[in-house]
């Protein structure tokens, strides 16, 4: 499949595996204190998932939590389907 993939990567605390399994199921909002003690609402993940559904795309997440490895972090791939513009003329 031809697609455009936008990847966002950080070196933060990571996401625990049990949370990854529920990340996009819409049943939980996840918000954890980050590496700079910042706090989120947990709404960003839900909003991104809804937008990706509208675009016909998907989200892939890879993460290593700091309890598993000191080189923790998360990588998020936003996969957009190829779109060919067929305008007038």
PDB file as gemmi writes it, atoms N, CA and C in Angstrom:
CRYST1    1.000    1.000    1.000  90.00  90.00  90.00 P 1                      
ATOM      1  N   UNK A   1       0.850  -1.186   0.000  1.00  0.00           N  
ATOM      2  CA  UNK A   1       0.000   0.000   0.000  1.00  0.00           C  
ATOM      3  C   UNK A   1       0.886   1.236   0.000  1.00  0.00           C  
ATOM      4  N   UNK A   2       0.583   2.151  -0.865  1.00  0.00           N  
ATOM      5  CA  UNK A   2       1.284   3.427  -0.860  1.00  0.00           C  
ATOM      6  C   UNK A   2       0.712   4.288   0.255  1.00  0.00           C  
ATOM      7  N   UNK A   3       1.599   4.831   1.052  1.00  0.00           N  
ATOM      8  CA  UNK A   3       1.152   5.640   2.183  1.00  0.00           C  
ATOM      9  C   UNK A   3       2.204   6.673   2.519  1.00  0.00           C  
ATOM     10  N   UNK A   4       1.752   7.693   3.211  1.00  0.00           N  
ATOM     11  CA  UNK A   4       2.640   8.684   3.790  1.00  0.00           C  
ATOM     12  C   UNK A   4       2.705   8.377   5.284  1.00  0.00           C  
ATOM     13  N   UNK A   5       3.909   8.234   5.812  1.00  0.00           N  
ATOM     14  CA  UNK A   5       4.073   7.916   7.230  1.00  0.00           C  
ATOM     15  C   UNK A   5       4.775   9.076   7.915  1.00  0.00           C  
ATOM     16  N   UNK A   6       4.123   9.619   8.929  1.00  0.00           N  
ATOM     17  CA  UNK A   6       4.689  10.674   9.758  1.00  0.00           C  
ATOM     18  C   UNK A   6       5.082  10.028  11.082  1.00  0.00           C  
ATOM     19  N   UNK A   7       6.358  10.122  11.444  1.00  0.00           N  
ATOM     20  CA  UNK A   7       6.845   9.505  12.672  1.00  0.00           C  
ATOM     21  C   UNK A   7       7.245  10.573  13.671  1.00  0.00           C  
ATOM     22  N   UNK A   8       6.778  10.406  14.901  1.00  0.00           N  
ATOM     23  CA  UNK A   8       7.124  11.284  16.012  1.00  0.00           C  
ATOM     24  C   UNK A   8       7.783  10.409  17.069  1.00  0.00           C  
ATOM     25  N   UNK A   9       8.963  10.824  17.526  1.00  0.00           N  
ATOM     26  CA  UNK A   9       9.709  10.017  18.487  1.00  0.00           C  
ATOM     27  C   UNK A   9      10.198  10.887  19.636  1.00  0.00           C  
ATOM     28  N   UNK A  10      10.156  10.324  20.855  1.00  0.00           N  
ATOM     29  CA  UNK A  10      10.707  11.041  21.993  1.00  0.00           C  
ATOM     30  C   UNK A  10      11.589  10.109  22.812  1.00  0.00           C  
ATOM     31  N   UNK A  11      12.246  10.682  23.787  1.00  0.00           N  
ATOM     32  CA  UNK A  11      13.093   9.916  24.695  1.00  0.00           C  
ATOM     33  C   UNK A  11      12.578  10.089  26.118  1.00  0.00           C  
ATOM     34  N   UNK A  12      11.242  10.094  26.255  1.00  0.00           N  
ATOM     35  CA  UNK A  12      10.611  10.290  27.548  1.00  0.00           C  
ATOM     36  C   UNK A  12      10.556   9.011  28.364  1.00  0.00           C  
ATOM     37  N   UNK A  13       9.604   8.952  29.288  1.00  0.00           N  
ATOM     38  CA  UNK A  13       9.503   7.817  30.213  1.00  0.00           C  
ATOM     39  C   UNK A  13       8.958   6.564  29.559  1.00  0.00           C  
ATOM     40  N   UNK A  14       8.344   6.688  28.397  1.00  0.00           N  
ATOM     41  CA  UNK A  14       7.766   5.539  27.708  1.00  0.00           C  
ATOM     42  C   UNK A  14       6.388   5.192  28.231  1.00  0.00           C  
ATOM     43  N   UNK A  15       5.787   4.188  27.613  1.00  0.00           N  
ATOM     44  CA  UNK A  15       4.444   3.732  27.971  1.00  0.00           C  
ATOM     45  C   UNK A  15       4.541   2.264  28.346  1.00  0.00           C  
ATOM     46  N   UNK A  16       3.949   1.892  29.469  1.00  0.00           N  
ATOM     47  CA  UNK A  16       3.997   0.504  29.886  1.00  0.00           C  
ATOM     48  C   UNK A  16       3.165  -0.362  28.951  1.00  0.00           C  
ATOM     49  N   UNK A  17       3.582  -1.623  28.791  1.00  0.00           N  
ATOM     50  CA  UNK A  17       2.961  -2.532  27.831  1.00  0.00           C  
ATOM     51  C   UNK A  17       1.459  -2.700  28.055  1.00  0.00           C  
ATOM     52  N   UNK A  18       1.029  -2.821  29.316  1.00  0.00           N  
ATOM     53  CA  UNK A  18      -0.404  -2.997  29.572  1.00  0.00           C  
ATOM     54  C   UNK A  18      -1.201  -1.760  29.161  1.00  0.00           C  
ATOM     55  N   UNK A  19      -0.587  -0.581  29.226  1.00  0.00           N  
ATOM     56  CA  UNK A  19      -1.257   0.639  28.769  1.00  0.00           C  
ATOM     57  C   UNK A  19      -1.275   0.711  27.247  1.00  0.00           C  
ATOM     58  N   UNK A  20      -0.218   0.239  26.604  1.00  0.00           N  
ATOM     59  CA  UNK A  20      -0.184   0.214  25.137  1.00  0.00           C  
ATOM     60  C   UNK A  20      -1.346  -0.599  24.579  1.00  0.00           C  
ATOM     61  N   UNK A  21      -1.677  -1.697  25.242  1.00  0.00           N  
ATOM     62  CA  UNK A  21      -2.756  -2.569  24.772  1.00  0.00           C  
ATOM     63  C   UNK A  21      -4.115  -1.885  24.797  1.00  0.00           C  
ATOM     64  N   UNK A  22      -4.268  -0.847  25.619  1.00  0.00           N  
ATOM     65  CA  UNK A  22      -5.550  -0.144  25.755  1.00  0.00           C  
ATOM     66  C   UNK A  22      -5.508   1.279  25.212  1.00  0.00           C  
ATOM     67  N   UNK A  23      -4.395   1.664  24.658  1.00  0.00           N  
ATOM     68  CA  UNK A  23      -4.161   3.059  24.295  1.00  0.00           C  
ATOM     69  C   UNK A  23      -5.225   3.637  23.372  1.00  0.00           C  
ATOM     70  N   UNK A  24      -5.660   2.878  22.372  1.00  0.00           N  
ATOM     71  CA  UNK A  24      -6.596   3.412  21.382  1.00  0.00           C  
ATOM     72  C   UNK A  24      -7.954   2.724  21.413  1.00  0.00           C  
ATOM     73  N   UNK A  25      -8.272   2.077  22.517  1.00  0.00           N  
ATOM     74  CA  UNK A  25      -9.560   1.399  22.615  1.00  0.00           C  
ATOM     75  C   UNK A  25     -10.684   2.324  23.055  1.00  0.00           C  
ATOM     76  N   UNK A  26     -10.335   3.528  23.509  1.00  0.00           N  
ATOM     77  CA  UNK A  26     -11.347   4.511  23.887  1.00  0.00           C  
ATOM     78  C   UNK A  26     -11.986   4.278  25.241  1.00  0.00           C  
ATOM     79  N   UNK A  27     -11.496   3.298  25.988  1.00  0.00           N  
ATOM     80  CA  UNK A  27     -12.085   3.007  27.289  1.00  0.00           C  
ATOM     81  C   UNK A  27     -11.329   3.672  28.434  1.00  0.00           C  
ATOM     82  N   UNK A  28     -10.112   4.127  28.177  1.00  0.00           N  
ATOM     83  CA  UNK A  28      -9.298   4.754  29.211  1.00  0.00           C  
ATOM     84  C   UNK A  28      -8.641   6.020  28.654  1.00  0.00           C  
ATOM     85  N   UNK A  29      -8.537   7.031  29.467  1.00  0.00           N  
ATOM     86  CA  UNK A  29      -7.710   8.184  29.140  1.00  0.00           C  
ATOM     87  C   UNK A  29      -6.427   8.043  29.944  1.00  0.00           C  
ATOM     88  N   UNK A  30      -5.299   8.102  29.281  1.00  0.00           N  
ATOM     89  CA  UNK A  30      -4.027   7.921  29.958  1.00  0.00           C  
ATOM     90  C   UNK A  30      -3.306   9.244  30.083  1.00  0.00           C  
ATOM     91  N   UNK A  31      -2.887   9.523  31.270  1.00  0.00           N  
ATOM     92  CA  UNK A  31      -2.084  10.715  31.512  1.00  0.00           C  
ATOM     93  C   UNK A  31      -1.108  10.392  32.623  1.00  0.00           C  
ATOM     94  N   UNK A  32       0.161  10.501  32.314  1.00  0.00           N  
ATOM     95  CA  UNK A  32       1.206  10.236  33.289  1.00  0.00           C  
ATOM     96  C   UNK A  32       2.124  11.445  33.363  1.00  0.00           C  
ATOM     97  N   UNK A  33       2.771  11.605  34.491  1.00  0.00           N  
ATOM     98  CA  UNK A  33       3.748  12.675  34.631  1.00  0.00           C  
ATOM     99  C   UNK A  33       4.917  12.392  33.703  1.00  0.00           C  
ATOM    100  N   UNK A  34       5.326  13.379  32.936  1.00  0.00           N  
ATOM    101  CA  UNK A  34       6.410  13.220  31.976  1.00  0.00           C  
ATOM    102  C   UNK A  34       7.772  13.447  32.585  1.00  0.00           C  
ATOM    103  N   UNK A  35       8.775  13.447  31.739  1.00  0.00           N  
ATOM    104  CA  UNK A  35      10.153  13.588  32.197  1.00  0.00           C  
ATOM    105  C   UNK A  35      10.431  14.947  32.818  1.00  0.00           C  
ATOM    106  N   UNK A  36       9.673  15.968  32.445  1.00  0.00           N  
ATOM    107  CA  UNK A  36       9.847  17.305  33.027  1.00  0.00           C  
ATOM    108  C   UNK A  36       8.728  17.605  34.024  1.00  0.00           C  
ATOM    109  N   UNK A  37       8.122  16.541  34.569  1.00  0.00           N  
ATOM    110  CA  UNK A  37       7.012  16.632  35.527  1.00  0.00           C  
ATOM    111  C   UNK A  37       5.780  17.315  34.951  1.00  0.00           C  
ATOM    112  N   UNK A  38       5.640  17.317  33.620  1.00  0.00           N  
ATOM    113  CA  UNK A  38       4.450  17.894  33.009  1.00  0.00           C  
ATOM    114  C   UNK A  38       3.296  16.901  33.114  1.00  0.00           C  
ATOM    115  N   UNK A  39       2.094  17.434  33.164  1.00  0.00           N  
ATOM    116  CA  UNK A  39       0.895  16.612  33.280  1.00  0.00           C  
ATOM    117  C   UNK A  39      -0.016  16.914  32.115  1.00  0.00           C  
ATOM    118  N   UNK A  40      -0.573  15.878  31.506  1.00  0.00           N  
ATOM    119  CA  UNK A  40      -1.502  16.063  30.398  1.00  0.00           C  
ATOM    120  C   UNK A  40      -2.899  15.643  30.811  1.00  0.00           C  
ATOM    121  N   UNK A  41      -3.842  15.834  29.910  1.00  0.00           N  
ATOM    122  CA  UNK A  41      -5.234  15.464  30.182  1.00  0.00           C  
ATOM    123  C   UNK A  41      -5.560  14.066  29.692  1.00  0.00           C  
ATOM    124  N   UNK A  42      -4.739  13.531  28.774  1.00  0.00           N  
ATOM    125  CA  UNK A  42      -5.026  12.235  28.183  1.00  0.00           C  
ATOM    126  C   UNK A  42      -5.923  12.321  26.966  1.00  0.00           C  
ATOM    127  N   UNK A  43      -6.363  13.523  26.615  1.00  0.00           N  
ATOM    128  CA  UNK A  43      -7.284  13.704  25.485  1.00  0.00           C  
ATOM    129  C   UNK A  43      -6.584  13.674  24.135  1.00  0.00           C  
ATOM    130  N   UNK A  44      -5.298  13.982  24.089  1.00  0.00           N  
ATOM    131  CA  UNK A  44      -4.585  14.052  22.810  1.00  0.00           C  
ATOM    132  C   UNK A  44      -4.622  12.753  22.031  1.00  0.00           C  
ATOM    133  N   UNK A  45      -4.423  11.655  22.717  1.00  0.00           N  
ATOM    134  CA  UNK A  45      -4.422  10.351  22.059  1.00  0.00           C  
ATOM    135  C   UNK A  45      -5.780  10.066  21.429  1.00  0.00           C  
ATOM    136  N   UNK A  46      -6.847  10.324  22.172  1.00  0.00           N  
ATOM    137  CA  UNK A  46      -8.191  10.090  21.651  1.00  0.00           C  
ATOM    138  C   UNK A  46      -8.485  10.971  20.438  1.00  0.00           C  
ATOM    139  N   UNK A  47      -8.048  12.232  20.493  1.00  0.00           N  
ATOM    140  CA  UNK A  47      -8.279  13.150  19.368  1.00  0.00           C  
ATOM    141  C   UNK A  47      -7.515  12.718  18.124  1.00  0.00           C  
ATOM    142  N   UNK A  48      -6.250  12.336  18.297  1.00  0.00           N  
ATOM    143  CA  UNK A  48      -5.455  11.891  17.154  1.00  0.00           C  
ATOM    144  C   UNK A  48      -6.083  10.648  16.528  1.00  0.00           C  
ATOM    145  N   UNK A  49      -6.550   9.720  17.341  1.00  0.00           N  
ATOM    146  CA  UNK A  49      -7.175   8.510  16.811  1.00  0.00           C  
ATOM    147  C   UNK A  49      -8.415   8.846  15.992  1.00  0.00           C  
ATOM    148  N   UNK A  50      -9.233   9.769  16.471  1.00  0.00           N  
ATOM    149  CA  UNK A  50     -10.432  10.162  15.731  1.00  0.00           C  
ATOM    150  C   UNK A  50     -10.076  10.809  14.390  1.00  0.00           C  
ATOM    151  N   UNK A  51      -9.062  11.672  14.398  1.00  0.00           N  
ATOM    152  CA  UNK A  51      -8.627  12.294  13.142  1.00  0.00           C  
ATOM    153  C   UNK A  51      -8.086  11.254  12.163  1.00  0.00           C  
ATOM    154  N   UNK A  52      -7.330  10.304  12.670  1.00  0.00           N  
ATOM    155  CA  UNK A  52      -6.782   9.279  11.777  1.00  0.00           C  
ATOM    156  C   UNK A  52      -7.900   8.430  11.174  1.00  0.00           C  
ATOM    157  N   UNK A  53      -8.953   8.173  11.924  1.00  0.00           N  
ATOM    158  CA  UNK A  53     -10.115   7.453  11.381  1.00  0.00           C  
ATOM    159  C   UNK A  53     -10.742   8.254  10.246  1.00  0.00           C  
ATOM    160  N   UNK A  54     -10.872   9.573  10.453  1.00  0.00           N  
ATOM    161  CA  UNK A  54     -11.459  10.434   9.414  1.00  0.00           C  
ATOM    162  C   UNK A  54     -10.630  10.419   8.135  1.00  0.00           C  
ATOM    163  N   UNK A  55      -9.300  10.373   8.292  1.00  0.00           N  
ATOM    164  CA  UNK A  55      -8.403  10.346   7.132  1.00  0.00           C  
ATOM    165  C   UNK A  55      -8.287   8.960   6.508  1.00  0.00           C  
ATOM    166  N   UNK A  56      -8.852   7.948   7.160  1.00  0.00           N  
ATOM    167  CA  UNK A  56      -8.718   6.579   6.662  1.00  0.00           C  
ATOM    168  C   UNK A  56      -7.343   5.999   6.948  1.00  0.00           C  
ATOM    169  N   UNK A  57      -6.664   6.555   7.929  1.00  0.00           N  
ATOM    170  CA  UNK A  57      -5.317   6.114   8.264  1.00  0.00           C  
ATOM    171  C   UNK A  57      -5.271   5.249   9.503  1.00  0.00           C  
ATOM    172  N   UNK A  58      -4.069   5.040   9.996  1.00  0.00           N  
ATOM    173  CA  UNK A  58      -3.889   4.225  11.190  1.00  0.00           C  
ATOM    174  C   UNK A  58      -2.730   4.775  12.020  1.00  0.00           C  
ATOM    175  N   UNK A  59      -2.628   4.261  13.232  1.00  0.00           N  
ATOM    176  CA  UNK A  59      -1.560   4.658  14.142  1.00  0.00           C  
ATOM    177  C   UNK A  59      -0.842   3.411  14.618  1.00  0.00           C  
ATOM    178  N   UNK A  60       0.483   3.475  14.606  1.00  0.00           N  
ATOM    179  CA  UNK A  60       1.308   2.397  15.130  1.00  0.00           C  
ATOM    180  C   UNK A  60       2.199   2.992  16.218  1.00  0.00           C  
ATOM    181  N   UNK A  61       2.291   2.316  17.364  1.00  0.00           N  
ATOM    182  CA  UNK A  61       3.063   2.829  18.488  1.00  0.00           C  
ATOM    183  C   UNK A  61       4.054   1.773  18.965  1.00  0.00           C  
ATOM    184  N   UNK A  62       5.277   2.214  19.169  1.00  0.00           N  
ATOM    185  CA  UNK A  62       6.317   1.384  19.775  1.00  0.00           C  
ATOM    186  C   UNK A  62       6.834   2.159  20.975  1.00  0.00           C  
ATOM    187  N   UNK A  63       6.973   1.492  22.118  1.00  0.00           N  
ATOM    188  CA  UNK A  63       7.422   2.203  23.303  1.00  0.00           C  
ATOM    189  C   UNK A  63       8.199   1.285  24.234  1.00  0.00           C  
ATOM    190  N   UNK A  64       9.186   1.868  24.891  1.00  0.00           N  
ATOM    191  CA  UNK A  64       9.958   1.179  25.922  1.00  0.00           C  
ATOM    192  C   UNK A  64       9.848   2.027  27.182  1.00  0.00           C  
ATOM    193  N   UNK A  65       9.287   1.456  28.241  1.00  0.00           N  
ATOM    194  CA  UNK A  65       9.118   2.182  29.501  1.00  0.00           C  
ATOM    195  C   UNK A  65      10.432   2.202  30.273  1.00  0.00           C  
ATOM    196  N   UNK A  66      10.640   3.249  31.040  1.00  0.00           N  
ATOM    197  CA  UNK A  66      11.899   3.420  31.774  1.00  0.00           C  
ATOM    198  C   UNK A  66      12.160   2.308  32.782  1.00  0.00           C  
ATOM    199  N   UNK A  67      11.120   1.571  33.217  1.00  0.00           N  
ATOM    200  CA  UNK A  67      11.341   0.444  34.120  1.00  0.00           C  
ATOM    201  C   UNK A  67      11.937  -0.758  33.389  1.00  0.00           C  
ATOM    202  N   UNK A  68      11.851  -0.764  32.057  1.00  0.00           N  
ATOM    203  CA  UNK A  68      12.396  -1.852  31.253  1.00  0.00           C  
ATOM    204  C   UNK A  68      13.804  -1.556  30.753  1.00  0.00           C  
ATOM    205  N   UNK A  69      14.068  -0.275  30.522  1.00  0.00           N  
ATOM    206  CA  UNK A  69      15.340   0.102  29.925  1.00  0.00           C  
ATOM    207  C   UNK A  69      15.574   1.587  30.212  1.00  0.00           C  
ATOM    208  N   UNK A  70      16.773   1.957  30.651  1.00  0.00           N  
ATOM    209  CA  UNK A  70      17.034   3.387  30.894  1.00  0.00           C  
ATOM    210  C   UNK A  70      16.960   4.230  29.628  1.00  0.00           C  
ATOM    211  N   UNK A  71      17.110   3.607  28.462  1.00  0.00           N  
ATOM    212  CA  UNK A  71      16.964   4.335  27.188  1.00  0.00           C  
ATOM    213  C   UNK A  71      15.520   4.200  26.718  1.00  0.00           C  
ATOM    214  N   UNK A  72      14.616   4.806  27.487  1.00  0.00           N  
ATOM    215  CA  UNK A  72      13.189   4.691  27.228  1.00  0.00           C  
ATOM    216  C   UNK A  72      12.752   5.699  26.168  1.00  0.00           C  
ATOM    217  N   UNK A  73      11.523   5.544  25.752  1.00  0.00           N  
ATOM    218  CA  UNK A  73      10.953   6.473  24.793  1.00  0.00           C  
ATOM    219  C   UNK A  73       9.833   5.840  23.997  1.00  0.00           C  
ATOM    220  N   UNK A  74       9.200   6.664  23.193  1.00  0.00           N  
ATOM    221  CA  UNK A  74       8.059   6.225  22.399  1.00  0.00           C  
ATOM    222  C   UNK A  74       8.211   6.712  20.973  1.00  0.00           C  
ATOM    223  N   UNK A  75       7.793   5.861  20.046  1.00  0.00           N  
ATOM    224  CA  UNK A  75       7.777   6.209  18.627  1.00  0.00           C  
ATOM    225  C   UNK A  75       6.355   5.973  18.113  1.00  0.00           C  
ATOM    226  N   UNK A  76       5.773   7.012  17.519  1.00  0.00           N  
ATOM    227  CA  UNK A  76       4.413   6.944  16.993  1.00  0.00           C  
ATOM    228  C   UNK A  76       4.466   7.158  15.487  1.00  0.00           C  
ATOM    229  N   UNK A  77       3.857   6.238  14.745  1.00  0.00           N  
ATOM    230  CA  UNK A  77       3.776   6.340  13.282  1.00  0.00           C  
ATOM    231  C   UNK A  77       2.326   6.649  12.918  1.00  0.00           C  
ATOM    232  N   UNK A  78       2.099   7.781  12.271  1.00  0.00           N  
ATOM    233  CA  UNK A  78       0.784   8.111  11.718  1.00  0.00           C  
ATOM    234  C   UNK A  78       0.829   7.730  10.250  1.00  0.00           C  
ATOM    235  N   UNK A  79       0.005   6.772   9.864  1.00  0.00           N  
ATOM    236  CA  UNK A  79       0.033   6.224   8.502  1.00  0.00           C  
ATOM    237  C   UNK A  79      -1.180   6.754   7.739  1.00  0.00           C  
ATOM    238  N   UNK A  80      -0.910   7.618   6.768  1.00  0.00           N  
ATOM    239  CA  UNK A  80      -1.956   8.215   5.944  1.00  0.00           C  
ATOM    240  C   UNK A  80      -2.008   7.488   4.599  1.00  0.00           C  
ATOM    241  N   UNK A  81      -3.196   7.110   4.145  1.00  0.00           N  
ATOM    242  CA  UNK A  81      -3.278   6.466   2.835  1.00  0.00           C  
ATOM    243  C   UNK A  81      -2.921   7.452   1.727  1.00  0.00           C  
ATOM    244  N   UNK A  82      -2.405   6.913   0.642  1.00  0.00           N  
ATOM    245  CA  UNK A  82      -2.053   7.757  -0.502  1.00  0.00           C  
ATOM    246  C   UNK A  82      -3.332   8.365  -1.068  1.00  0.00           C  
ATOM    247  N   UNK A  83      -3.258   9.650  -1.343  1.00  0.00           N  
ATOM    248  CA  UNK A  83      -4.396  10.365  -1.896  1.00  0.00           C  
ATOM    249  C   UNK A  83      -3.954  11.036  -3.177  1.00  0.00           C  
ATOM    250  N   UNK A  84      -4.692  10.820  -4.220  1.00  0.00           N  
ATOM    251  CA  UNK A  84      -4.364  11.448  -5.492  1.00  0.00           C  
ATOM    252  C   UNK A  84      -5.422  12.495  -5.804  1.00  0.00           C  
ATOM    253  N   UNK A  85      -5.004  13.737  -5.883  1.00  0.00           N  
ATOM    254  CA  UNK A  85      -5.927  14.824  -6.175  1.00  0.00           C  
ATOM    255  C   UNK A  85      -6.346  14.768  -7.638  1.00  0.00           C  
ATOM    256  N   UNK A  86      -7.619  14.806  -7.869  1.00  0.00           N  
ATOM    257  CA  UNK A  86      -8.150  14.792  -9.242  1.00  0.00           C  
ATOM    258  C   UNK A  86      -9.044  16.005  -9.430  1.00  0.00           C  
ATOM    259  N   UNK A  87      -8.396  17.162  -9.433  1.00  0.00           N  
ATOM    260  CA  UNK A  87      -9.120  18.425  -9.572  1.00  0.00           C  
ATOM    261  C   UNK A  87      -9.546  18.685 -11.002  1.00  0.00           C  
ATOM    262  N   UNK A  88     -10.183  19.788 -11.200  1.00  0.00           N  
ATOM    263  CA  UNK A  88     -10.635  20.177 -12.541  1.00  0.00           C  
ATOM    264  C   UNK A  88      -9.446  20.555 -13.401  1.00  0.00           C  
ATOM    265  N   UNK A  89      -9.569  20.231 -14.670  1.00  0.00           N  
ATOM    266  CA  UNK A  89      -8.594  20.688 -15.641  1.00  0.00           C  
ATOM    267  C   UNK A  89      -7.521  19.775 -15.852  1.00  0.00           C  
TER     268      UNK A  89                                                      
END                                                                             
